[in-house]
Amino acid sequence: MGESEPERIAALQAEIDQLKQAMASHAVVDQAIGMVVALGRVTPAQGWQVLRDVSQHTNIRLRNVAELVLIWGRRGELPPEISAELEEALDRYGPAQVPGGDPEPAQDRPGSL
């Protein structure tokens, strides 16, 4: 038959908790995209791709990559493996280089004219 009232309330509470978590994750990712857009001089769609690529290449959840990018924006600290992947992704999608990264001239970067 159907769910009891307490089971239904518990299921609805679990759904509410999941929706709250999703909203919080979305906000973190959106803020990180904004940082990538501002610092990397890429479009928002490219900023999303950059974060996604970093996540896939480091095997770190996208939300966690986004949190690390936000921490980097506040403290200037970014784990070396994330920094390297972020710079590579920005090289693929945008004209800029990660601030504080290797000051390699644009003409020396692979794929540049």
N, CA, C and O atoms as CSV, one atom per row, in Angstrom:
chain,resi,resn,atom,element,x,y,z
A,1,MET,N,N,0.831,-1.178,0.000
A,1,MET,CA,C,0.000,0.000,0.000
A,1,MET,C,C,0.879,1.246,0.000
A,1,MET,O,O,2.022,1.188,-0.453
A,2,GLY,N,N,0.361,2.389,0.507
A,2,GLY,CA,C,1.078,3.658,0.501
A,2,GLY,C,C,2.003,3.820,1.695
A,2,GLY,O,O,2.011,3.009,2.621
A,3,GLU,N,N,2.770,4.877,1.643
A,3,GLU,CA,C,3.683,5.181,2.740
A,3,GLU,C,C,2.890,5.697,3.935
A,3,GLU,O,O,1.825,6.297,3.784
A,4,SER,N,N,3.436,5.449,5.133
A,4,SER,CA,C,2.821,6.017,6.323
A,4,SER,C,C,3.199,7.505,6.390
A,4,SER,O,O,4.110,7.958,5.696
A,5,GLU,N,N,2.503,8.227,7.211
A,5,GLU,CA,C,2.764,9.667,7.374
A,5,GLU,C,C,4.213,9.926,7.796
A,5,GLU,O,O,4.857,10.778,7.184
A,6,PRO,N,N,4.763,9.246,8.802
A,6,PRO,CA,C,6.167,9.494,9.189
A,6,PRO,C,C,7.160,9.161,8.061
A,6,PRO,O,O,8.161,9.858,7.894
A,7,GLU,N,N,6.885,8.100,7.292
A,7,GLU,CA,C,7.770,7.751,6.169
A,7,GLU,C,C,7.736,8.826,5.092
A,7,GLU,O,O,8.760,9.194,4.517
A,8,ARG,N,N,6.539,9.313,4.841
A,8,ARG,CA,C,6.385,10.366,3.832
A,8,ARG,C,C,7.089,11.639,4.272
A,8,ARG,O,O,7.746,12.292,3.461
A,9,ILE,N,N,6.963,12.001,5.542
A,9,ILE,CA,C,7.632,13.196,6.080
A,9,ILE,C,C,9.152,13.027,5.985
A,9,ILE,O,O,9.855,13.961,5.600
A,10,ALA,N,N,9.656,11.848,6.332
A,10,ALA,CA,C,11.100,11.583,6.259
A,10,ALA,C,C,11.593,11.677,4.815
A,10,ALA,O,O,12.667,12.223,4.562
A,11,ALA,N,N,10.822,11.153,3.874
A,11,ALA,CA,C,11.216,11.206,2.460
A,11,ALA,C,C,11.236,12.650,1.958
A,11,ALA,O,O,12.145,13.051,1.231
A,12,LEU,N,N,10.226,13.426,2.353
A,12,LEU,CA,C,10.182,14.831,1.943
A,12,LEU,C,C,11.337,15.622,2.558
A,12,LEU,O,O,11.917,16.483,1.897
A,13,GLN,N,N,11.674,15.336,3.819
A,13,GLN,CA,C,12.791,16.018,4.467
A,13,GLN,C,C,14.106,15.685,3.771
A,13,GLN,O,O,14.955,16.560,3.598
A,14,ALA,N,N,14.281,14.419,3.370
A,14,ALA,CA,C,15.487,14.012,2.647
A,14,ALA,C,C,15.575,14.757,1.307
A,14,ALA,O,O,16.650,15.202,0.906
A,15,GLU,N,N,14.441,14.885,0.629
A,15,GLU,CA,C,14.422,15.602,-0.645
A,15,GLU,C,C,14.764,17.074,-0.452
A,15,GLU,O,O,15.509,17.646,-1.246
A,16,ILE,N,N,14.230,17.684,0.589
A,16,ILE,CA,C,14.535,19.086,0.902
A,16,ILE,C,C,16.033,19.244,1.167
A,16,ILE,O,O,16.658,20.183,0.672
A,17,ASP,N,N,16.605,18.327,1.945
A,17,ASP,CA,C,18.037,18.383,2.245
A,17,ASP,C,C,18.872,18.266,0.971
A,17,ASP,O,O,19.868,18.973,0.819
A,18,GLN,N,N,18.478,17.386,0.060
A,18,GLN,CA,C,19.189,17.231,-1.209
A,18,GLN,C,C,19.102,18.495,-2.051
A,18,GLN,O,O,20.083,18.901,-2.674
A,19,LEU,N,N,17.929,19.117,-2.070
A,19,LEU,CA,C,17.755,20.353,-2.836
A,19,LEU,C,C,18.590,21.490,-2.247
A,19,LEU,O,O,19.162,22.286,-2.991
A,20,LYS,N,N,18.664,21.569,-0.936
A,20,LYS,CA,C,19.505,22.590,-0.294
A,20,LYS,C,C,20.970,22.395,-0.653
A,20,LYS,O,O,21.683,23.355,-0.945
A,21,GLN,N,N,21.413,21.139,-0.628
A,21,GLN,CA,C,22.797,20.830,-0.981
A,21,GLN,C,C,23.076,21.186,-2.441
A,21,GLN,O,O,24.130,21.735,-2.761
A,22,ALA,N,N,22.139,20.876,-3.311
A,22,ALA,CA,C,22.306,21.184,-4.735
A,22,ALA,C,C,22.395,22.691,-4.961
A,22,ALA,O,O,23.204,23.153,-5.766
A,23,MET,N,N,21.569,23.452,-4.258
A,23,MET,CA,C,21.610,24.908,-4.392
A,23,MET,C,C,22.939,25.464,-3.903
A,23,MET,O,O,23.505,26.356,-4.535
A,24,ALA,N,N,23.442,24.952,-2.793
A,24,ALA,CA,C,24.726,25.412,-2.261
A,24,ALA,C,C,25.853,25.067,-3.233
A,24,ALA,O,O,26.731,25.894,-3.481
A,25,SER,N,N,25.835,23.858,-3.782
A,25,SER,CA,C,26.855,23.453,-4.752
A,25,SER,C,C,26.812,24.333,-5.986
A,25,SER,O,O,27.849,24.746,-6.506
A,26,HIS,N,N,25.611,24.613,-6.446
A,26,HIS,CA,C,25.440,25.442,-7.636
A,26,HIS,C,C,26.026,26.828,-7.397
A,26,HIS,O,O,26.693,27.375,-8.275
A,27,ALA,N,N,25.790,27.399,-6.230
A,27,ALA,CA,C,26.317,28.729,-5.914
A,27,ALA,C,C,27.841,28.723,-5.909
A,27,ALA,O,O,28.467,29.642,-6.436
A,28,VAL,N,N,28.438,27.699,-5.319
A,28,VAL,CA,C,29.907,27.602,-5.259
A,28,VAL,C,C,30.471,27.502,-6.673
A,28,VAL,O,O,31.431,28.194,-7.011
A,29,VAL,N,N,29.880,26.646,-7.493
A,29,VAL,CA,C,30.361,26.468,-8.867
A,29,VAL,C,C,30.192,27.761,-9.657
A,29,VAL,O,O,31.093,28.148,-10.400
A,30,ASP,N,N,29.058,28.431,-9.509
A,30,ASP,CA,C,28.829,29.697,-10.216
A,30,ASP,C,C,29.862,30.754,-9.823
A,30,ASP,O,O,30.356,31.491,-10.677
A,31,GLN,N,N,30.187,30.825,-8.533
A,31,GLN,CA,C,31.189,31.795,-8.082
A,31,GLN,C,C,32.557,31.470,-8.673
A,31,GLN,O,O,33.282,32.368,-9.102
A,32,ALA,N,N,32.907,30.195,-8.695
A,32,ALA,CA,C,34.194,29.781,-9.265
A,32,ALA,C,C,34.237,30.075,-10.769
A,32,ALA,O,O,35.268,30.506,-11.286
A,33,ILE,N,N,33.136,29.847,-11.461
A,33,ILE,CA,C,33.079,30.186,-12.884
A,33,ILE,C,C,33.337,31.680,-13.056
A,33,ILE,O,O,34.067,32.091,-13.957
A,34,GLY,N,N,32.738,32.482,-12.191
A,34,GLY,CA,C,32.955,33.928,-12.247
A,34,GLY,C,C,34.421,34.296,-12.081
A,34,GLY,O,O,34.926,35.177,-12.776
A,35,MET,N,N,35.107,33.623,-11.162
A,35,MET,CA,C,36.533,33.888,-10.986
A,35,MET,C,C,37.322,33.494,-12.220
A,35,MET,O,O,38.200,34.233,-12.665
A,36,VAL,N,N,37.011,32.329,-12.776
A,36,VAL,CA,C,37.725,31.866,-13.968
A,36,VAL,C,C,37.466,32.829,-15.132
A,36,VAL,O,O,38.383,33.134,-15.895
A,37,VAL,N,N,36.241,33.303,-15.271
A,37,VAL,CA,C,35.898,34.254,-16.326
A,37,VAL,C,C,36.700,35.544,-16.152
A,37,VAL,O,O,37.282,36.052,-17.110
A,38,ALA,N,N,36.729,36.066,-14.931
A,38,ALA,CA,C,37.412,37.334,-14.681
A,38,ALA,C,C,38.926,37.211,-14.839
A,38,ALA,O,O,39.561,38.058,-15.469
A,39,LEU,N,N,39.490,36.174,-14.276
A,39,LEU,CA,C,40.946,36.042,-14.288
A,39,LEU,C,C,41.475,35.426,-15.582
A,39,LEU,O,O,42.590,35.726,-16.010
A,40,GLY,N,N,40.675,34.571,-16.196
A,40,GLY,CA,C,41.130,33.881,-17.397
A,40,GLY,C,C,40.689,34.525,-18.688
A,40,GLY,O,O,41.087,34.093,-19.769
A,41,ARG,N,N,39.859,35.566,-18.584
A,41,ARG,CA,C,39.332,36.266,-19.758
A,41,ARG,C,C,38.692,35.292,-20.743
A,41,ARG,O,O,39.004,35.282,-21.934
A,42,VAL,N,N,37.782,34.471,-20.206
A,42,VAL,CA,C,37.030,33.519,-21.014
A,42,VAL,C,C,35.542,33.805,-20.842
A,42,VAL,O,O,35.148,34.579,-19.970
A,43,THR,N,N,34.733,33.186,-21.663
A,43,THR,CA,C,33.281,33.330,-21.527
A,43,THR,C,C,32.793,32.460,-20.372
A,43,THR,O,O,33.515,31.564,-19.933
A,44,PRO,N,N,31.591,32.706,-19.876
A,44,PRO,CA,C,31.049,31.826,-18.834
A,44,PRO,C,C,30.985,30.362,-19.269
A,44,PRO,O,O,31.264,29.470,-18.468
A,45,ALA,N,N,30.624,30.105,-20.517
A,45,ALA,CA,C,30.578,28.715,-20.998
A,45,ALA,C,C,31.979,28.100,-20.977
A,45,ALA,O,O,32.145,26.934,-20.617
A,46,GLN,N,N,32.985,28.888,-21.365
A,46,GLN,CA,C,34.361,28.398,-21.322
A,46,GLN,C,C,34.827,28.217,-19.880
A,46,GLN,O,O,35.579,27.291,-19.579
A,47,GLY,N,N,34.381,29.103,-18.991
A,47,GLY,CA,C,34.716,28.972,-17.570
A,47,GLY,C,C,34.191,27.664,-17.011
A,47,GLY,O,O,34.874,27.000,-16.231
A,48,TRP,N,N,32.980,27.289,-17.404
A,48,TRP,CA,C,32.397,26.002,-17.001
A,48,TRP,C,C,33.259,24.863,-17.532
A,48,TRP,O,O,33.569,23.922,-16.801
A,49,GLN,N,N,33.651,24.946,-18.816
A,49,GLN,CA,C,34.485,23.908,-19.423
A,49,GLN,C,C,35.820,23.787,-18.698
A,49,GLN,O,O,36.307,22.680,-18.464
A,50,VAL,N,N,36.405,24.915,-18.345
A,50,VAL,CA,C,37.688,24.912,-17.634
A,50,VAL,C,C,37.553,24.146,-16.324
A,50,VAL,O,O,38.358,23.260,-16.038
A,51,LEU,N,N,36.538,24.482,-15.527
A,51,LEU,CA,C,36.343,23.787,-14.250
A,51,LEU,C,C,36.074,22.304,-14.470
A,51,LEU,O,O,36.588,21.459,-13.738
A,52,ARG,N,N,35.280,21.997,-15.465
A,52,ARG,CA,C,34.961,20.596,-15.761
A,52,ARG,C,C,36.214,19.829,-16.160
A,52,ARG,O,O,36.430,18.703,-15.713
A,53,ASP,N,N,37.038,20.445,-17.003
A,53,ASP,CA,C,38.282,19.793,-17.425
A,53,ASP,C,C,39.226,19.559,-16.243
A,53,ASP,O,O,39.818,18.487,-16.111
A,54,VAL,N,N,39.355,20.571,-15.391
A,54,VAL,CA,C,40.224,20.421,-14.213
A,54,VAL,C,C,39.706,19.281,-13.345
A,54,VAL,O,O,40.486,18.458,-12.866
A,55,SER,N,N,38.409,19.233,-13.146
A,55,SER,CA,C,37.802,18.170,-12.347
A,55,SER,C,C,38.096,16.796,-12.947
A,55,SER,O,O,38.488,15.872,-12.234
A,56,GLN,N,N,37.905,16.667,-14.247
A,56,GLN,CA,C,38.112,15.380,-14.901
A,56,GLN,C,C,39.576,14.961,-14.904
A,56,GLN,O,O,39.884,13.788,-14.693
A,57,HIS,N,N,40.482,15.906,-15.140
A,57,HIS,CA,C,41.902,15.565,-15.226
A,57,HIS,C,C,42.543,15.320,-13.863
A,57,HIS,O,O,43.587,14.674,-13.781
A,58,THR,N,N,41.939,15.823,-12.805
A,58,THR,CA,C,42.494,15.613,-11.455
A,58,THR,C,C,41.700,14.573,-10.678
A,58,THR,O,O,42.093,14.179,-9.581
A,59,ASN,N,N,40.583,14.128,-11.245
A,59,ASN,CA,C,39.702,13.166,-10.571
A,59,ASN,C,C,39.207,13.707,-9.222
A,59,ASN,O,O,39.115,12.979,-8.234
A,60,ILE,N,N,38.893,15.006,-9.219
A,60,ILE,CA,C,38.343,15.678,-8.039
A,60,ILE,C,C,36.963,16.190,-8.431
A,60,ILE,O,O,36.784,16.758,-9.508
A,61,ARG,N,N,35.992,15.986,-7.550
A,61,ARG,CA,C,34.627,16.449,-7.844
A,61,ARG,C,C,34.625,17.926,-8.220
A,61,ARG,O,O,35.380,18.729,-7.672
A,62,LEU,N,N,33.758,18.259,-9.167
A,62,LEU,CA,C,33.678,19.635,-9.663
A,62,LEU,C,C,33.440,20.625,-8.530
A,62,LEU,O,O,34.070,21.682,-8.486
A,63,ARG,N,N,32.541,20.292,-7.620
A,63,ARG,CA,C,32.266,21.200,-6.498
A,63,ARG,C,C,33.521,21.441,-5.676
A,63,ARG,O,O,33.756,22.561,-5.223
A,64,ASN,N,N,34.336,20.403,-5.474
A,64,ASN,CA,C,35.560,20.559,-4.696
A,64,ASN,C,C,36.594,21.396,-5.446
A,64,ASN,O,O,37.310,22.191,-4.837
A,65,VAL,N,N,36.675,21.219,-6.757
A,65,VAL,CA,C,37.553,22.072,-7.557
A,65,VAL,C,C,37.096,23.523,-7.429
A,65,VAL,O,O,37.914,24.426,-7.257
A,66,ALA,N,N,35.792,23.739,-7.513
A,66,ALA,CA,C,35.250,25.097,-7.392
A,66,ALA,C,C,35.590,25.695,-6.030
A,66,ALA,O,O,35.951,26.869,-5.946
A,67,GLU,N,N,35.478,24.908,-4.970
A,67,GLU,CA,C,35.829,25.399,-3.636
A,67,GLU,C,C,37.306,25.782,-3.573
A,67,GLU,O,O,37.657,26.804,-2.984
A,68,LEU,N,N,38.175,24.962,-4.179
A,68,LEU,CA,C,39.614,25.268,-4.191
A,68,LEU,C,C,39.903,26.552,-4.962
A,68,LEU,O,O,40.773,27.328,-4.568
A,69,VAL,N,N,39.180,26.779,-6.055
A,69,VAL,CA,C,39.353,28.014,-6.824
A,69,VAL,C,C,38.933,29.211,-5.987
A,69,VAL,O,O,39.593,30.250,-6.024
A,70,LEU,N,N,37.842,29.084,-5.229
A,70,LEU,CA,C,37.393,30.185,-4.376
A,70,LEU,C,C,38.392,30.453,-3.250
A,70,LEU,O,O,38.652,31.608,-2.915
A,71,ILE,N,N,38.944,29.407,-2.675
A,71,ILE,CA,C,39.969,29.576,-1.634
A,71,ILE,C,C,41.187,30.277,-2.227
A,71,ILE,O,O,41.780,31.153,-1.596
A,72,TRP,N,N,41.553,29.885,-3.440
A,72,TRP,CA,C,42.665,30.523,-4.143
A,72,TRP,C,C,42.403,32.024,-4.296
A,72,TRP,O,O,43.308,32.839,-4.120
A,73,GLY,N,N,41.170,32.377,-4.623
A,73,GLY,CA,C,40.822,33.789,-4.774
A,73,GLY,C,C,40.942,34.571,-3.475
A,73,GLY,O,O,41.288,35.752,-3.485
A,74,ARG,N,N,40.655,33.913,-2.362
A,74,ARG,CA,C,40.726,34.599,-1.057
A,74,ARG,C,C,42.126,34.603,-0.470
A,74,ARG,O,O,42.563,35.610,0.087
A,75,ARG,N,N,42.835,33.482,-0.590
A,75,ARG,CA,C,44.117,33.326,0.104
A,75,ARG,C,C,45.327,33.274,-0.812
A,75,ARG,O,O,46.463,33.400,-0.355
A,76,GLY,N,N,45.090,33.091,-2.095
A,76,GLY,CA,C,46.199,32.967,-3.026
A,76,GLY,C,C,46.858,31.602,-2.994
A,76,GLY,O,O,47.964,31.439,-3.511
A,77,GLU,N,N,46.196,30.612,-2.394
A,77,GLU,CA,C,46.749,29.264,-2.290
A,77,GLU,C,C,45.961,28.321,-3.186
A,77,GLU,O,O,44.732,28.276,-3.143
A,78,LEU,N,N,46.701,27.562,-4.005
A,78,LEU,CA,C,46.073,26.577,-4.874
A,78,LEU,C,C,47.017,25.388,-4.968
A,78,LEU,O,O,48.196,25.565,-5.275
A,79,PRO,N,N,46.519,24.167,-4.707
A,79,PRO,CA,C,47.393,23.001,-4.808
A,79,PRO,C,C,48.056,22.944,-6.186
A,79,PRO,O,O,47.419,23.248,-7.194
A,80,PRO,N,N,49.329,22.556,-6.231
A,80,PRO,CA,C,50.074,22.576,-7.499
A,80,PRO,C,C,49.403,21.793,-8.628
A,80,PRO,O,O,49.411,22.239,-9.775
A,81,GLU,N,N,48.822,20.633,-8.317
A,81,GLU,CA,C,48.194,19.848,-9.387
A,81,GLU,C,C,46.965,20.548,-9.949
A,81,GLU,O,O,46.677,20.437,-11.141
A,82,ILE,N,N,46.242,21.266,-9.104
A,82,ILE,CA,C,45.076,22.033,-9.572
A,82,ILE,C,C,45.552,23.227,-10.385
A,82,ILE,O,O,44.990,23.527,-11.439
A,83,SER,N,N,46.576,23.902,-9.908
A,83,SER,CA,C,47.124,25.057,-10.617
A,83,SER,C,C,47.595,24.669,-12.013
A,83,SER,O,O,47.313,25.371,-12.984
A,84,ALA,N,N,48.311,23.553,-12.114
A,84,ALA,CA,C,48.814,23.102,-13.414
A,84,ALA,C,C,47.664,22.773,-14.362
A,84,ALA,O,O,47.687,23.168,-15.527
A,85,GLU,N,N,46.666,22.056,-13.870
A,85,GLU,CA,C,45.520,21.700,-14.717
A,85,GLU,C,C,44.708,22.933,-15.099
A,85,GLU,O,O,44.215,23.036,-16.222
A,86,LEU,N,N,44.571,23.869,-14.159
A,86,LEU,CA,C,43.832,25.097,-14.436
A,86,LEU,C,C,44.537,25.888,-15.536
A,86,LEU,O,O,43.891,26.395,-16.453
A,87,GLU,N,N,45.841,25.989,-15.443
A,87,GLU,CA,C,46.591,26.719,-16.465
A,87,GLU,C,C,46.472,26.037,-17.827
A,87,GLU,O,O,46.306,26.708,-18.845
A,88,GLU,N,N,46.556,24.703,-17.848
A,88,GLU,CA,C,46.412,23.974,-19.116
A,88,GLU,C,C,45.022,24.178,-19.712
A,88,GLU,O,O,44.882,24.391,-20.916
A,89,ALA,N,N,44.001,24.113,-18.869
A,89,ALA,CA,C,42.632,24.305,-19.360
A,89,ALA,C,C,42.445,25.724,-19.889
A,89,ALA,O,O,41.812,25.920,-20.927
A,90,LEU,N,N,42.985,26.702,-19.193
A,90,LEU,CA,C,42.866,28.083,-19.666
A,90,LEU,C,C,43.621,28.276,-20.978
A,90,LEU,O,O,43.189,29.047,-21.836
A,91,ASP,N,N,44.734,27.586,-21.135
A,91,ASP,CA,C,45.456,27.656,-22.410
A,91,ASP,C,C,44.595,27.112,-23.544
A,91,ASP,O,O,44.660,27.608,-24.669
A,92,ARG,N,N,43.793,26.097,-23.250
A,92,ARG,CA,C,42.919,25.522,-24.275
A,92,ARG,C,C,41.749,26.441,-24.620
A,92,ARG,O,O,41.337,26.512,-25.778
A,93,TYR,N,N,41.217,27.141,-23.628
A,93,TYR,CA,C,39.980,27.902,-23.836
A,93,TYR,C,C,40.150,29.408,-23.878
A,93,TYR,O,O,39.290,30.096,-24.427
A,94,GLY,N,N,41.212,29.941,-23.328
A,94,GLY,CA,C,41.299,31.390,-23.249
A,94,GLY,C,C,42.689,31.926,-23.484
A,94,GLY,O,O,43.659,31.171,-23.561
A,95,PRO,N,N,42.779,33.245,-23.597
A,95,PRO,CA,C,44.049,33.883,-23.910
A,95,PRO,C,C,44.951,34.117,-22.704
A,95,PRO,O,O,46.146,34.369,-22.863
A,96,ALA,N,N,44.401,34.038,-21.521
A,96,ALA,CA,C,45.164,34.436,-20.340
A,96,ALA,C,C,45.872,33.252,-19.698
A,96,ALA,O,O,45.660,32.096,-20.064
A,97,GLN,N,N,46.707,33.575,-18.746
A,97,GLN,CA,C,47.458,32.569,-17.996
A,97,GLN,C,C,47.080,32.750,-16.530
A,97,GLN,O,O,46.693,33.843,-16.116
A,98,VAL,N,N,47.192,31.685,-15.747
A,98,VAL,CA,C,46.859,31.755,-14.333
A,98,VAL,C,C,47.786,32.770,-13.663
A,98,VAL,O,O,49.006,32.640,-13.763
A,99,PRO,N,N,47.227,33.785,-12.977
A,99,PRO,CA,C,48.087,34.731,-12.283
A,99,PRO,C,C,49.000,34.013,-11.303
A,99,PRO,O,O,48.557,33.153,-10.542
A,100,GLY,N,N,50.266,34.370,-11.326
A,100,GLY,CA,C,51.237,33.736,-10.448
A,100,GLY,C,C,51.844,32.497,-11.065
A,100,GLY,O,O,52.726,31.871,-10.477
A,101,GLY,N,N,51.366,32.134,-12.269
A,101,GLY,CA,C,51.901,30.957,-12.954
A,101,GLY,C,C,53.181,31.295,-13.690
A,101,GLY,O,O,53.720,32.391,-13.535
A,102,ASP,N,N,53.669,30.362,-14.488
A,102,ASP,CA,C,54.890,30.541,-15.263
A,102,ASP,C,C,54.699,31.690,-16.246
A,102,ASP,O,O,53.747,31.666,-17.027
A,103,PRO,N,N,55.568,32.688,-16.232
A,103,PRO,CA,C,55.402,33.850,-17.120
A,103,PRO,C,C,55.869,33.581,-18.541
A,103,PRO,O,O,56.606,34.385,-19.112
A,104,GLU,N,N,55.452,32.465,-19.116
A,104,GLU,CA,C,55.831,32.094,-20.468
A,104,GLU,C,C,55.147,33.030,-21.463
A,104,GLU,O,O,53.928,33.192,-21.406
A,105,PRO,N,N,55.899,33.649,-22.372
A,105,PRO,CA,C,55.272,34.540,-23.360
A,105,PRO,C,C,54.282,33.780,-24.235
A,105,PRO,O,O,54.465,32.591,-24.495
A,106,ALA,N,N,53.249,34.457,-24.683
A,106,ALA,CA,C,52.182,33.823,-25.459
A,106,ALA,C,C,52.726,33.130,-26.699
A,106,ALA,O,O,52.269,32.039,-27.040
A,107,GLN,N,N,53.693,33.740,-27.381
A,107,GLN,CA,C,54.204,33.123,-28.604
A,107,GLN,C,C,54.924,31.810,-28.336
A,107,GLN,O,O,55.097,31.015,-29.261
A,108,ASP,N,N,55.352,31.553,-27.096
A,108,ASP,CA,C,56.024,30.306,-26.761
A,108,ASP,C,C,55.062,29.204,-26.331
A,108,ASP,O,O,55.456,28.046,-26.193
A,109,ARG,N,N,53.790,29.573,-26.118
A,109,ARG,CA,C,52.803,28.576,-25.694
A,109,ARG,C,C,52.390,27.728,-26.883
A,109,ARG,O,O,52.246,28.236,-27.996
A,110,PRO,N,N,52.197,26.420,-26.645
A,110,PRO,CA,C,51.723,25.561,-27.743
A,110,PRO,C,C,50.390,26.062,-28.279
A,110,PRO,O,O,49.507,26.446,-27.512
A,111,GLY,N,N,50.252,26.056,-29.576
A,111,GLY,CA,C,48.992,26.451,-30.193
A,111,GLY,C,C,48.843,27.935,-30.420
A,111,GLY,O,O,47.845,28.360,-31.002
A,112,SER,N,N,49.805,28.752,-29.981
A,112,SER,CA,C,49.671,30.188,-30.203
A,112,SER,C,C,50.439,30.587,-31.460
A,112,SER,O,O,51.385,29.917,-31.874
A,113,LEU,N,N,50.013,31.674,-32.043
A,113,LEU,CA,C,50.638,32.131,-33.295
A,113,LEU,C,C,51.801,33.036,-33.038
A,113,LEU,O,O,52.436,33.508,-33.981
